[in-house]
Amino acid sequence: MKTLRGSASEGNFVDIRCHKCGLINDNLQLSDRAWKCPNCGAAHDRDENGAINIEMEGGRLLAGSGYIG
């Protein structure tokens, strides 16, 4: 079911990438709504974790763009 969140080549792992350490937990099923990072131990709600990762990526992209908003 990974096709629902994008392909691996596109790097669309927003809901399964730990926002604390960056580990991609590809052992998750789509039905897993909460998970604990096996690397750093951070507890994640899948939707909240995905939102944090999107926000962090947006900030990273804007930081290097020269945009002043």
C-alpha positions as CSV (number, residue, x, y, z in Angstrom):
1,M,0.0,0.0,0.0
2,K,3.0,2.4,-0.1
3,T,1.7,3.8,-3.4
4,L,-0.9,5.7,-1.4
5,R,1.8,8.0,0.0
6,G,4.0,8.2,-3.1
7,S,6.9,6.3,-4.5
8,A,10.2,5.7,-2.7
9,S,12.0,7.6,-5.5
10,E,10.0,10.7,-4.8
11,G,10.9,10.6,-1.1
12,N,7.3,10.9,0.1
13,F,7.6,9.3,3.5
14,V,6.1,12.2,5.5
15,D,3.9,9.9,7.7
16,I,6.5,7.1,8.3
17,R,9.7,9.3,8.8
18,C,10.4,10.1,12.4
19,H,10.5,13.9,12.8
20,K,13.0,13.5,15.7
21,C,15.8,11.4,14.1
22,G,14.7,11.0,10.5
23,L,14.4,7.2,10.5
24,I,12.0,5.8,7.8
25,N,9.9,3.1,9.4
26,D,8.8,1.1,6.4
27,N,7.5,-1.7,8.6
28,L,4.3,0.2,9.2
29,Q,0.9,-0.8,7.7
30,L,-1.5,1.8,6.5
31,S,-3.8,0.8,9.5
32,D,-1.0,1.7,12.0
33,R,-2.1,5.1,13.3
34,A,0.4,5.5,16.1
35,W,3.9,4.2,16.3
36,K,7.1,4.3,18.3
37,C,10.4,5.0,16.5
38,P,12.7,1.9,16.9
39,N,15.7,4.2,16.7
40,C,15.1,7.1,19.1
41,G,12.0,5.9,21.0
42,A,9.8,8.9,20.1
43,A,6.1,8.2,20.1
44,H,4.2,9.4,17.1
45,D,0.6,9.9,16.0
46,R,0.9,9.2,12.3
47,D,-1.1,12.2,11.0
48,E,0.6,14.6,13.5
49,N,4.0,13.3,12.6
50,G,3.3,13.7,8.9
51,A,2.2,17.3,9.4
52,I,5.3,18.1,11.4
53,N,7.5,16.6,8.7
54,I,5.7,18.7,6.0
55,E,6.1,21.9,8.1
56,M,9.8,21.1,8.6
57,E,10.4,20.5,4.9
58,G,8.5,23.7,3.9
59,G,10.7,25.7,6.3
60,R,13.8,24.0,4.9
61,L,12.8,24.9,1.3
62,L,11.9,28.5,2.2
63,A,15.1,29.0,4.2
64,G,17.3,28.4,1.1
65,S,15.1,30.3,-1.3
66,G,15.8,33.9,-0.2
67,Y,12.0,34.4,0.4
68,I,11.3,37.1,2.9
69,G,7.6,36.9,3.9
